Amino acid sequence: MKQYIYGKNTILEALKGDKSVYTVYVQNNAKDNGIIEQCKRKKIPFKIVDKSEFIKKLGNVSHQGVMAEIEEYRYSSILFLMVNSHYY
């Protein structure tokens, strides 16, 4: 399953990391902070879209003109962590 993250620093960190980034969306009037260059370098697809696309996918949040579709975060219960811990 996929989820969306947003914000310039959040996207830049995701592009640096090992998490799967499927598509980056940049608002058509946003000032780019090297995000498009990072996408090109890592061969990650990006789309230039208008504000309505951000509202449709995220709602009315402060997204700084950039969002990304990424691999969903996997959460673990505290019980799982305790059972699988070497310190328990």
mmCIF file as gemmi writes it, N, C-alpha and C atoms, coordinates in Angstrom:
data_model
loop_
_atom_site.group_PDB
_atom_site.id
_atom_site.type_symbol
_atom_site.label_atom_id
_atom_site.label_alt_id
_atom_site.label_comp_id
_atom_site.label_asym_id
_atom_site.label_entity_id
_atom_site.label_seq_id
_atom_site.pdbx_PDB_ins_code
_atom_site.Cartn_x
_atom_site.Cartn_y
_atom_site.Cartn_z
_atom_site.occupancy
_atom_site.B_iso_or_equiv
_atom_site.pdbx_formal_charge
_atom_site.auth_seq_id
_atom_site.auth_asym_id
_atom_site.pdbx_PDB_model_num
ATOM 1 N N . MET Axp A 1 ? 0.841 -1.18 0 1 0 ? 1 A 1
ATOM 2 C CA . MET Axp A 1 ? 0 0 0 1 0 ? 1 A 1
ATOM 3 C C . MET Axp A 1 ? 0.887 1.244 0 1 0 ? 1 A 1
ATOM 4 N N . LYS Axp A 2 ? 0.372 2.332 -0.525 1 0 ? 2 A 1
ATOM 5 C CA . LYS Axp A 2 ? 1.134 3.576 -0.634 1 0 ? 2 A 1
ATOM 6 C C . LYS Axp A 2 ? 0.522 4.65 0.259 1 0 ? 2 A 1
ATOM 7 N N . GLN Axp A 3 ? 1.33 5.658 0.575 1 0 ? 3 A 1
ATOM 8 C CA . GLN Axp A 3 ? 0.836 6.808 1.324 1 0 ? 3 A 1
ATOM 9 C C . GLN Axp A 3 ? 1.549 8.054 0.822 1 0 ? 3 A 1
ATOM 10 N N . TYR Axp A 4 ? 1.049 9.216 1.237 1 0 ? 4 A 1
ATOM 11 C CA . TYR Axp A 4 ? 1.618 10.49 0.804 1 0 ? 4 A 1
ATOM 12 C C . TYR Axp A 4 ? 2.337 11.165 1.962 1 0 ? 4 A 1
ATOM 13 N N . ILE Axp A 5 ? 3.484 11.757 1.646 1 0 ? 5 A 1
ATOM 14 C CA . ILE Axp A 5 ? 4.191 12.63 2.574 1 0 ? 5 A 1
ATOM 15 C C . ILE Axp A 5 ? 4.329 13.983 1.881 1 0 ? 5 A 1
ATOM 16 N N . TYR Axp A 6 ? 4.585 15.032 2.657 1 0 ? 6 A 1
ATOM 17 C CA . TYR Axp A 6 ? 4.669 16.362 2.043 1 0 ? 6 A 1
ATOM 18 C C . TYR Axp A 6 ? 5.601 17.259 2.833 1 0 ? 6 A 1
ATOM 19 N N . GLY Axp A 7 ? 6.027 18.33 2.17 1 0 ? 7 A 1
ATOM 20 C CA . GLY Axp A 7 ? 6.965 19.284 2.753 1 0 ? 7 A 1
ATOM 21 C C . GLY Axp A 7 ? 8.342 19.101 2.141 1 0 ? 7 A 1
ATOM 22 N N . LYS Axp A 8 ? 9.028 20.2 1.907 1 0 ? 8 A 1
ATOM 23 C CA . LYS Axp A 8 ? 10.319 20.157 1.208 1 0 ? 8 A 1
ATOM 24 C C . LYS Axp A 8 ? 11.355 19.292 1.916 1 0 ? 8 A 1
ATOM 25 N N . ASN Axp A 9 ? 11.564 19.526 3.197 1 0 ? 9 A 1
ATOM 26 C CA . ASN Axp A 9 ? 12.589 18.763 3.916 1 0 ? 9 A 1
ATOM 27 C C . ASN Axp A 9 ? 12.221 17.286 4.035 1 0 ? 9 A 1
ATOM 28 N N . THR Axp A 10 ? 10.948 17.016 4.243 1 0 ? 10 A 1
ATOM 29 C CA . THR Axp A 10 ? 10.484 15.635 4.338 1 0 ? 10 A 1
ATOM 30 C C . THR Axp A 10 ? 10.749 14.887 3.039 1 0 ? 10 A 1
ATOM 31 N N . ILE Axp A 11 ? 10.456 15.531 1.913 1 0 ? 11 A 1
ATOM 32 C CA . ILE Axp A 11 ? 10.671 14.904 0.607 1 0 ? 11 A 1
ATOM 33 C C . ILE Axp A 11 ? 12.164 14.727 0.339 1 0 ? 11 A 1
ATOM 34 N N . LEU Axp A 12 ? 12.961 15.745 0.628 1 0 ? 12 A 1
ATOM 35 C CA . LEU Axp A 12 ? 14.403 15.629 0.41 1 0 ? 12 A 1
ATOM 36 C C . LEU Axp A 12 ? 14.998 14.482 1.225 1 0 ? 12 A 1
ATOM 37 N N . GLU Axp A 13 ? 14.568 14.324 2.459 1 0 ? 13 A 1
ATOM 38 C CA . GLU Axp A 13 ? 15.065 13.223 3.292 1 0 ? 13 A 1
ATOM 39 C C . GLU Axp A 13 ? 14.617 11.874 2.743 1 0 ? 13 A 1
ATOM 40 N N . ALA Axp A 14 ? 13.383 11.806 2.264 1 0 ? 14 A 1
ATOM 41 C CA . ALA Axp A 14 ? 12.896 10.55 1.68 1 0 ? 14 A 1
ATOM 42 C C . ALA Axp A 14 ? 13.698 10.189 0.432 1 0 ? 14 A 1
ATOM 43 N N . LEU Axp A 15 ? 14.056 11.196 -0.357 1 0 ? 15 A 1
ATOM 44 C CA . LEU Axp A 15 ? 14.844 10.938 -1.566 1 0 ? 15 A 1
ATOM 45 C C . LEU Axp A 15 ? 16.262 10.474 -1.227 1 0 ? 15 A 1
ATOM 46 N N . LYS Axp A 16 ? 16.788 10.914 -0.078 1 0 ? 16 A 1
ATOM 47 C CA . LYS Axp A 16 ? 18.127 10.5 0.345 1 0 ? 16 A 1
ATOM 48 C C . LYS Axp A 16 ? 18.125 9.085 0.924 1 0 ? 16 A 1
ATOM 49 N N . GLY Axp A 17 ? 17 8.69 1.513 1 0 ? 17 A 1
ATOM 50 C CA . GLY Axp A 17 ? 16.931 7.423 2.223 1 0 ? 17 A 1
ATOM 51 C C . GLY Axp A 17 ? 16.7 6.232 1.317 1 0 ? 17 A 1
ATOM 52 N N . ASP Axp A 18 ? 16.428 5.109 1.947 1 0 ? 18 A 1
ATOM 53 C CA . ASP Axp A 18 ? 16.244 3.875 1.202 1 0 ? 18 A 1
ATOM 54 C C . ASP Axp A 18 ? 14.779 3.473 1.048 1 0 ? 18 A 1
ATOM 55 N N . LYS Axp A 19 ? 13.876 4.307 1.508 1 0 ? 19 A 1
ATOM 56 C CA . LYS Axp A 19 ? 12.443 4.04 1.356 1 0 ? 19 A 1
ATOM 57 C C . LYS Axp A 19 ? 12.038 4.244 -0.1 1 0 ? 19 A 1
ATOM 58 N N . SER Axp A 20 ? 11.127 3.419 -0.589 1 0 ? 20 A 1
ATOM 59 C CA . SER Axp A 20 ? 10.672 3.531 -1.97 1 0 ? 20 A 1
ATOM 60 C C . SER Axp A 20 ? 9.836 4.793 -2.159 1 0 ? 20 A 1
ATOM 61 N N . VAL Axp A 21 ? 10.282 5.662 -3.058 1 0 ? 21 A 1
ATOM 62 C CA . VAL Axp A 21 ? 9.525 6.852 -3.445 1 0 ? 21 A 1
ATOM 63 C C . VAL Axp A 21 ? 9.015 6.571 -4.857 1 0 ? 21 A 1
ATOM 64 N N . TYR Axp A 22 ? 7.693 6.521 -5.018 1 0 ? 22 A 1
ATOM 65 C CA . TYR Axp A 22 ? 7.113 6.144 -6.302 1 0 ? 22 A 1
ATOM 66 C C . TYR Axp A 22 ? 6.97 7.323 -7.258 1 0 ? 22 A 1
ATOM 67 N N . THR Axp A 23 ? 6.424 8.425 -6.767 1 0 ? 23 A 1
ATOM 68 C CA . THR Axp A 23 ? 6.226 9.616 -7.596 1 0 ? 23 A 1
ATOM 69 C C . THR Axp A 23 ? 6.308 10.845 -6.711 1 0 ? 23 A 1
ATOM 70 N N . VAL Axp A 24 ? 6.938 11.9 -7.227 1 0 ? 24 A 1
ATOM 71 C CA . VAL Axp A 24 ? 6.994 13.183 -6.53 1 0 ? 24 A 1
ATOM 72 C C . VAL Axp A 24 ? 6.119 14.163 -7.312 1 0 ? 24 A 1
ATOM 73 N N . TYR Axp A 25 ? 5.307 14.915 -6.591 1 0 ? 25 A 1
ATOM 74 C CA . TYR Axp A 25 ? 4.43 15.919 -7.194 1 0 ? 25 A 1
ATOM 75 C C . TYR Axp A 25 ? 4.908 17.294 -6.758 1 0 ? 25 A 1
ATOM 76 N N . VAL Axp A 26 ? 5.095 18.182 -7.72 1 0 ? 26 A 1
ATOM 77 C CA . VAL Axp A 26 ? 5.545 19.543 -7.444 1 0 ? 26 A 1
ATOM 78 C C . VAL Axp A 26 ? 4.478 20.494 -7.965 1 0 ? 26 A 1
ATOM 79 N N . GLN Axp A 27 ? 4.061 21.416 -7.119 1 0 ? 27 A 1
ATOM 80 C CA . GLN Axp A 27 ? 3.052 22.398 -7.537 1 0 ? 27 A 1
ATOM 81 C C . GLN Axp A 27 ? 3.635 23.301 -8.607 1 0 ? 27 A 1
ATOM 82 N N . ASN Axp A 28 ? 2.827 23.633 -9.594 1 0 ? 28 A 1
ATOM 83 C CA . ASN Axp A 28 ? 3.317 24.364 -10.766 1 0 ? 28 A 1
ATOM 84 C C . ASN Axp A 28 ? 3.925 25.731 -10.458 1 0 ? 28 A 1
ATOM 85 N N . ASN Axp A 29 ? 3.631 26.334 -9.328 1 0 ? 29 A 1
ATOM 86 C CA . ASN Axp A 29 ? 4.228 27.628 -9.004 1 0 ? 29 A 1
ATOM 87 C C . ASN Axp A 29 ? 5.164 27.557 -7.789 1 0 ? 29 A 1
ATOM 88 N N . ALA Axp A 30 ? 5.554 26.342 -7.395 1 0 ? 30 A 1
ATOM 89 C CA . ALA Axp A 30 ? 6.424 26.175 -6.223 1 0 ? 30 A 1
ATOM 90 C C . ALA Axp A 30 ? 7.873 26.472 -6.592 1 0 ? 30 A 1
ATOM 91 N N . LYS Axp A 31 ? 8.585 26.996 -5.623 1 0 ? 31 A 1
ATOM 92 C CA . LYS Axp A 31 ? 10.027 27.211 -5.813 1 0 ? 31 A 1
ATOM 93 C C . LYS Axp A 31 ? 10.724 25.909 -5.479 1 0 ? 31 A 1
ATOM 94 N N . ASP Axp A 32 ? 11.467 25.397 -6.425 1 0 ? 32 A 1
ATOM 95 C CA . ASP Axp A 32 ? 12.123 24.104 -6.272 1 0 ? 32 A 1
ATOM 96 C C . ASP Axp A 32 ? 13.387 24.233 -5.438 1 0 ? 32 A 1
ATOM 97 N N . ASN Axp A 33 ? 13.567 23.333 -4.495 1 0 ? 33 A 1
ATOM 98 C CA . ASN Axp A 33 ? 14.755 23.299 -3.651 1 0 ? 33 A 1
ATOM 99 C C . ASN Axp A 33 ? 15.665 22.137 -4.037 1 0 ? 33 A 1
ATOM 100 N N . GLY Axp A 34 ? 15.813 21.902 -5.31 1 0 ? 34 A 1
ATOM 101 C CA . GLY Axp A 34 ? 16.64 20.793 -5.753 1 0 ? 34 A 1
ATOM 102 C C . GLY Axp A 34 ? 15.905 19.468 -5.802 1 0 ? 34 A 1
ATOM 103 N N . ILE Axp A 35 ? 14.623 19.474 -5.514 1 0 ? 35 A 1
ATOM 104 C CA . ILE Axp A 35 ? 13.862 18.228 -5.472 1 0 ? 35 A 1
ATOM 105 C C . ILE Axp A 35 ? 13.769 17.599 -6.86 1 0 ? 35 A 1
ATOM 106 N N . ILE Axp A 36 ? 13.485 18.401 -7.861 1 0 ? 36 A 1
ATOM 107 C CA . ILE Axp A 36 ? 13.383 17.864 -9.222 1 0 ? 36 A 1
ATOM 108 C C . ILE Axp A 36 ? 14.734 17.301 -9.667 1 0 ? 36 A 1
ATOM 109 N N . GLU Axp A 37 ? 15.822 17.993 -9.341 1 0 ? 37 A 1
ATOM 110 C CA . GLU Axp A 37 ? 17.153 17.488 -9.691 1 0 ? 37 A 1
ATOM 111 C C . GLU Axp A 37 ? 17.442 16.153 -9.005 1 0 ? 37 A 1
ATOM 112 N N . GLN Axp A 38 ? 17.041 16.041 -7.733 1 0 ? 38 A 1
ATOM 113 C CA . GLN Axp A 38 ? 17.213 14.774 -7.011 1 0 ? 38 A 1
ATOM 114 C C . GLN Axp A 38 ? 16.415 13.655 -7.686 1 0 ? 38 A 1
ATOM 115 N N . CYS Axp A 39 ? 15.195 13.983 -8.104 1 0 ? 39 A 1
ATOM 116 C CA . CYS Axp A 39 ? 14.355 12.99 -8.788 1 0 ? 39 A 1
ATOM 117 C C . CYS Axp A 39 ? 15.015 12.529 -10.084 1 0 ? 39 A 1
ATOM 118 N N . LYS Axp A 40 ? 15.522 13.473 -10.855 1 0 ? 40 A 1
ATOM 119 C CA . LYS Axp A 40 ? 16.188 13.119 -12.111 1 0 ? 40 A 1
ATOM 120 C C . LYS Axp A 40 ? 17.401 12.24 -11.849 1 0 ? 40 A 1
ATOM 121 N N . ARG Axp A 41 ? 18.18 12.606 -10.843 1 0 ? 41 A 1
ATOM 122 C CA . ARG Axp A 41 ? 19.399 11.864 -10.516 1 0 ? 41 A 1
ATOM 123 C C . ARG Axp A 41 ? 19.089 10.427 -10.092 1 0 ? 41 A 1
ATOM 124 N N . LYS Axp A 42 ? 17.996 10.267 -9.336 1 0 ? 42 A 1
ATOM 125 C CA . LYS Axp A 42 ? 17.638 8.941 -8.835 1 0 ? 42 A 1
ATOM 126 C C . LYS Axp A 42 ? 16.619 8.222 -9.727 1 0 ? 42 A 1
ATOM 127 N N . LYS Axp A 43 ? 16.267 8.874 -10.855 1 0 ? 43 A 1
ATOM 128 C CA . LYS Axp A 43 ? 15.309 8.307 -11.814 1 0 ? 43 A 1
ATOM 129 C C . LYS Axp A 43 ? 13.954 8.014 -11.172 1 0 ? 43 A 1
ATOM 130 N N . ILE Axp A 44 ? 13.496 8.958 -10.372 1 0 ? 44 A 1
ATOM 131 C CA . ILE Axp A 44 ? 12.18 8.863 -9.741 1 0 ? 44 A 1
ATOM 132 C C . ILE Axp A 44 ? 11.23 9.76 -10.518 1 0 ? 44 A 1
ATOM 133 N N . PRO Axp A 45 ? 10.093 9.23 -10.947 1 0 ? 45 A 1
ATOM 134 C CA . PRO Axp A 45 ? 9.153 10.046 -11.716 1 0 ? 45 A 1
ATOM 135 C C . PRO Axp A 45 ? 8.636 11.231 -10.899 1 0 ? 45 A 1
ATOM 136 N N . PHE Axp A 46 ? 8.454 12.36 -11.574 1 0 ? 46 A 1
ATOM 137 C CA . PHE Axp A 46 ? 7.854 13.526 -10.925 1 0 ? 46 A 1
ATOM 138 C C . PHE Axp A 46 ? 6.839 14.152 -11.868 1 0 ? 46 A 1
ATOM 139 N N . LYS Axp A 47 ? 5.863 14.82 -11.277 1 0 ? 47 A 1
ATOM 140 C CA . LYS Axp A 47 ? 4.81 15.474 -12.048 1 0 ? 47 A 1
ATOM 141 C C . LYS Axp A 47 ? 4.654 16.9 -11.542 1 0 ? 47 A 1
ATOM 142 N N . ILE Axp A 48 ? 4.459 17.82 -12.469 1 0 ? 48 A 1
ATOM 143 C CA . ILE Axp A 48 ? 4.133 19.201 -12.139 1 0 ? 48 A 1
ATOM 144 C C . ILE Axp A 48 ? 2.609 19.301 -12.182 1 0 ? 48 A 1
ATOM 145 N N . VAL Axp A 49 ? 2.002 19.663 -11.067 1 0 ? 49 A 1
ATOM 146 C CA . VAL Axp A 49 ? 0.543 19.682 -10.962 1 0 ? 49 A 1
ATOM 147 C C . VAL Axp A 49 ? 0.076 20.997 -10.347 1 0 ? 49 A 1
ATOM 148 N N . ASP Axp A 50 ? -1.219 21.249 -10.44 1 0 ? 50 A 1
ATOM 149 C CA . ASP Axp A 50 ? -1.747 22.471 -9.83 1 0 ? 50 A 1
ATOM 150 C C . ASP Axp A 50 ? -2.236 22.18 -8.403 1 0 ? 50 A 1
ATOM 151 N N . LYS Axp A 51 ? -2.597 23.232 -7.702 1 0 ? 51 A 1
ATOM 152 C CA . LYS Axp A 51 ? -2.949 23.148 -6.287 1 0 ? 51 A 1
ATOM 153 C C . LYS Axp A 51 ? -4.122 22.195 -6.03 1 0 ? 51 A 1
ATOM 154 N N . SER Axp A 52 ? -5.038 22.088 -6.989 1 0 ? 52 A 1
ATOM 155 C CA . SER Axp A 52 ? -6.206 21.231 -6.789 1 0 ? 52 A 1
ATOM 156 C C . SER Axp A 52 ? -5.806 19.761 -6.599 1 0 ? 52 A 1
ATOM 157 N N . GLU Axp A 53 ? -4.73 19.351 -7.222 1 0 ? 53 A 1
ATOM 158 C CA . GLU Axp A 53 ? -4.239 17.974 -7.053 1 0 ? 53 A 1
ATOM 159 C C . GLU Axp A 53 ? -3.764 17.742 -5.62 1 0 ? 53 A 1
ATOM 160 N N . PHE Axp A 54 ? -3.135 18.747 -5.021 1 0 ? 54 A 1
ATOM 161 C CA . PHE Axp A 54 ? -2.682 18.641 -3.639 1 0 ? 54 A 1
ATOM 162 C C . PHE Axp A 54 ? -3.877 18.564 -2.694 1 0 ? 54 A 1
ATOM 163 N N . ILE Axp A 55 ? -4.878 19.398 -2.935 1 0 ? 55 A 1
ATOM 164 C CA . ILE Axp A 55 ? -6.071 19.409 -2.082 1 0 ? 55 A 1
ATOM 165 C C . ILE Axp A 55 ? -6.799 18.071 -2.185 1 0 ? 55 A 1
ATOM 166 N N . LYS Axp A 56 ? -6.877 17.527 -3.389 1 0 ? 56 A 1
ATOM 167 C CA . LYS Axp A 56 ? -7.558 16.251 -3.602 1 0 ? 56 A 1
ATOM 168 C C . LYS Axp A 56 ? -6.848 15.11 -2.845 1 0 ? 56 A 1
ATOM 169 N N . LYS Axp A 57 ? -5.527 15.101 -2.852 1 0 ? 57 A 1
ATOM 170 C CA . LYS Axp A 57 ? -4.769 14.007 -2.245 1 0 ? 57 A 1
ATOM 171 C C . LYS Axp A 57 ? -4.486 14.22 -0.752 1 0 ? 57 A 1
ATOM 172 N N . LEU Axp A 58 ? -4.306 15.476 -0.319 1 0 ? 58 A 1
ATOM 173 C CA . LEU Axp A 58 ? -3.88 15.748 1.057 1 0 ? 58 A 1
ATOM 174 C C . LEU Axp A 58 ? -4.899 16.489 1.903 1 0 ? 58 A 1
ATOM 175 N N . GLY Axp A 59 ? -5.836 17.165 1.269 1 0 ? 59 A 1
ATOM 176 C CA . GLY Axp A 59 ? -6.706 18.071 1.999 1 0 ? 59 A 1
ATOM 177 C C . GLY Axp A 59 ? -6.029 19.427 2.091 1 0 ? 59 A 1
ATOM 178 N N . ASN Axp A 60 ? -6.483 20.257 2.994 1 0 ? 60 A 1
ATOM 179 C CA . ASN Axp A 60 ? -5.952 21.613 3.102 1 0 ? 60 A 1
ATOM 180 C C . ASN Axp A 60 ? -4.848 21.652 4.163 1 0 ? 60 A 1
ATOM 181 N N . VAL Axp A 61 ? -3.626 21.247 3.78 1 0 ? 61 A 1
ATOM 182 C CA . VAL Axp A 61 ? -2.482 21.25 4.692 1 0 ? 61 A 1
ATOM 183 C C . VAL Axp A 61 ? -1.381 22.136 4.121 1 0 ? 61 A 1
ATOM 184 N N . SER Axp A 62 ? -0.412 22.471 4.945 1 0 ? 62 A 1
ATOM 185 C CA . SER Axp A 62 ? 0.723 23.276 4.502 1 0 ? 62 A 1
ATOM 186 C C . SER Axp A 62 ? 1.771 22.345 3.892 1 0 ? 62 A 1
ATOM 187 N N . HIS Axp A 63 ? 1.731 22.164 2.584 1 0 ? 63 A 1
ATOM 188 C CA . HIS Axp A 63 ? 2.563 21.173 1.904 1 0 ? 63 A 1
ATOM 189 C C . HIS Axp A 63 ? 3.806 21.757 1.249 1 0 ? 63 A 1
ATOM 190 N N . GLN Axp A 64 ? 3.952 23.064 1.233 1 0 ? 64 A 1
ATOM 191 C CA . GLN Axp A 64 ? 5.103 23.762 0.651 1 0 ? 64 A 1
ATOM 192 C C . GLN Axp A 64 ? 5.277 23.473 -0.844 1 0 ? 64 A 1
ATOM 193 N N . GLY Axp A 65 ? 4.205 23.05 -1.498 1 0 ? 65 A 1
ATOM 194 C CA . GLY Axp A 65 ? 4.246 22.849 -2.947 1 0 ? 65 A 1
ATOM 195 C C . GLY Axp A 65 ? 4.884 21.554 -3.399 1 0 ? 65 A 1
ATOM 196 N N . VAL Axp A 66 ? 5.041 20.601 -2.482 1 0 ? 66 A 1
ATOM 197 C CA . VAL Axp A 66 ? 5.649 19.323 -2.871 1 0 ? 66 A 1
ATOM 198 C C . VAL Axp A 66 ? 5.087 18.184 -2.009 1 0 ? 66 A 1
ATOM 199 N N . MET Axp A 67 ? 4.824 17.057 -2.666 1 0 ? 67 A 1
ATOM 200 C CA . MET Axp A 67 ? 4.396 15.844 -1.963 1 0 ? 67 A 1
ATOM 201 C C . MET Axp A 67 ? 4.945 14.648 -2.72 1 0 ? 67 A 1
ATOM 202 N N . ALA Axp A 68 ? 4.961 13.505 -2.055 1 0 ? 68 A 1
ATOM 203 C CA . ALA Axp A 68 ? 5.469 12.295 -2.692 1 0 ? 68 A 1
ATOM 204 C C . ALA Axp A 68 ? 4.615 11.112 -2.289 1 0 ? 68 A 1
ATOM 205 N N . GLU Axp A 69 ? 4.475 10.204 -3.219 1 0 ? 69 A 1
ATOM 206 C CA . GLU Axp A 69 ? 3.809 8.942 -2.959 1 0 ? 69 A 1
ATOM 207 C C . GLU Axp A 69 ? 4.91 7.935 -2.614 1 0 ? 69 A 1
ATOM 208 N N . ILE Axp A 70 ? 4.822 7.359 -1.425 1 0 ? 70 A 1
ATOM 209 C CA . ILE Axp A 70 ? 5.888 6.471 -0.945 1 0 ? 70 A 1
ATOM 210 C C . ILE Axp A 70 ? 5.319 5.133 -0.49 1 0 ? 70 A 1
ATOM 211 N N . GLU Axp A 71 ? 6.232 4.212 -0.23 1 0 ? 71 A 1
ATOM 212 C CA . GLU Axp A 71 ? 5.864 2.938 0.366 1 0 ? 71 A 1
ATOM 213 C C . GLU Axp A 71 ? 5.306 3.222 1.759 1 0 ? 71 A 1
ATOM 214 N N . GLU Axp A 72 ? 4.245 2.551 2.104 1 0 ? 72 A 1
ATOM 215 C CA . GLU Axp A 72 ? 3.601 2.785 3.397 1 0 ? 72 A 1
ATOM 216 C C . GLU Axp A 72 ? 4.527 2.415 4.55 1 0 ? 72 A 1
ATOM 217 N N . TYR Axp A 73 ? 4.484 3.223 5.615 1 0 ? 73 A 1
ATOM 218 C CA . TYR Axp A 73 ? 5.243 2.91 6.821 1 0 ? 73 A 1
ATOM 219 C C . TYR Axp A 73 ? 4.654 1.67 7.479 1 0 ? 73 A 1
ATOM 220 N N . ARG Axp A 74 ? 5.5 0.837 7.989 1 0 ? 74 A 1
ATOM 221 C CA . ARG Axp A 74 ? 5.041 -0.361 8.696 1 0 ? 74 A 1
ATOM 222 C C . ARG Axp A 74 ? 5.219 -0.122 10.184 1 0 ? 74 A 1
ATOM 223 N N . TYR Axp A 75 ? 4.144 -0.32 10.917 1 0 ? 75 A 1
ATOM 224 C CA . TYR Axp A 75 ? 4.171 -0.119 12.358 1 0 ? 75 A 1
ATOM 225 C C . TYR Axp A 75 ? 4.153 -1.462 13.065 1 0 ? 75 A 1
ATOM 226 N N . SER Axp A 76 ? 4.753 -1.512 14.233 1 0 ? 76 A 1
ATOM 227 C CA . SER Axp A 76 ? 4.776 -2.725 15.038 1 0 ? 76 A 1
ATOM 228 C C . SER Axp A 76 ? 4.225 -2.419 16.422 1 0 ? 76 A 1
ATOM 229 N N . SER Axp A 77 ? 3.576 -3.398 17.003 1 0 ? 77 A 1
ATOM 230 C CA . SER Axp A 77 ? 3.054 -3.215 18.358 1 0 ? 77 A 1
ATOM 231 C C . SER Axp A 77 ? 4.196 -3.326 19.365 1 0 ? 77 A 1
ATOM 232 N N . ILE Axp A 78 ? 3.983 -2.793 20.531 1 0 ? 78 A 1
ATOM 233 C CA . ILE Axp A 78 ? 4.991 -2.867 21.578 1 0 ? 78 A 1
ATOM 234 C C . ILE Axp A 78 ? 5.226 -4.325 21.98 1 0 ? 78 A 1
ATOM 235 N N . LEU Axp A 79 ? 4.161 -5.128 21.957 1 0 ? 79 A 1
ATOM 236 C CA . LEU Axp A 79 ? 4.296 -6.55 22.292 1 0 ? 79 A 1
ATOM 237 C C . LEU Axp A 79 ? 5.212 -7.254 21.289 1 0 ? 79 A 1
ATOM 238 N N . PHE Axp A 80 ? 5.036 -6.969 20.01 1 0 ? 80 A 1
ATOM 239 C CA . PHE Axp A 80 ? 5.89 -7.554 18.973 1 0 ? 80 A 1
ATOM 240 C C . PHE Axp A 80 ? 7.348 -7.165 19.2 1 0 ? 80 A 1
ATOM 241 N N . LEU Axp A 81 ? 7.575 -5.903 19.505 1 0 ? 81 A 1
ATOM 242 C CA . LEU Axp A 81 ? 8.936 -5.433 19.736 1 0 ? 81 A 1
ATOM 243 C C . LEU Axp A 81 ? 9.56 -6.105 20.965 1 0 ? 81 A 1
ATOM 244 N N . MET Axp A 82 ? 8.77 -6.272 22.005 1 0 ? 82 A 1
ATOM 245 C CA . MET Axp A 82 ? 9.287 -6.897 23.215 1 0 ? 82 A 1
ATOM 246 C C . MET Axp A 82 ? 9.606 -8.371 22.984 1 0 ? 82 A 1
ATOM 247 N N . VAL Axp A 83 ? 8.724 -9.07 22.304 1 0 ? 83 A 1
ATOM 248 C CA . VAL Axp A 83 ? 8.919 -10.499 22.057 1 0 ? 83 A 1
ATOM 249 C C . VAL Axp A 83 ? 10.124 -10.726 21.157 1 0 ? 83 A 1
ATOM 250 N N . ASN Axp A 84 ? 10.355 -9.841 20.206 1 0 ? 84 A 1
ATOM 251 C CA . ASN Axp A 84 ? 11.442 -10.008 19.262 1 0 ? 84 A 1
ATOM 252 C C . ASN Axp A 84 ? 12.723 -9.269 19.658 1 0 ? 84 A 1
ATOM 253 N N . SER Axp A 85 ? 12.747 -8.737 20.841 1 0 ? 85 A 1
ATOM 254 C CA . SER Axp A 85 ? 13.908 -8.008 21.327 1 0 ? 85 A 1
ATOM 255 C C . SER Axp A 85 ? 14.883 -8.968 22.019 1 0 ? 85 A 1
ATOM 256 N N . HIS Axp A 86 ? 16.141 -8.691 21.889 1 0 ? 86 A 1
ATOM 257 C CA . HIS Axp A 86 ? 17.169 -9.477 22.548 1 0 ? 86 A 1
ATOM 258 C C . HIS Axp A 86 ? 17.314 -9.08 24.025 1 0 ? 86 A 1
ATOM 259 N N . TYR Axp A 87 ? 16.672 -7.988 24.413 1 0 ? 87 A 1
ATOM 260 C CA . TYR Axp A 87 ? 16.826 -7.468 25.769 1 0 ? 87 A 1
ATOM 261 C C . TYR Axp A 87 ? 15.68 -7.859 26.678 1 0 ? 87 A 1
ATOM 262 N N . TYR Axp A 88 ? 14.697 -8.54 26.165 1 0 ? 88 A 1
ATOM 263 C CA . TYR Axp A 88 ? 13.514 -8.872 26.949 1 0 ? 88 A 1
ATOM 264 C C . TYR Axp A 88 ? 13.74 -10.134 27.725 1 0 ? 88 A 1
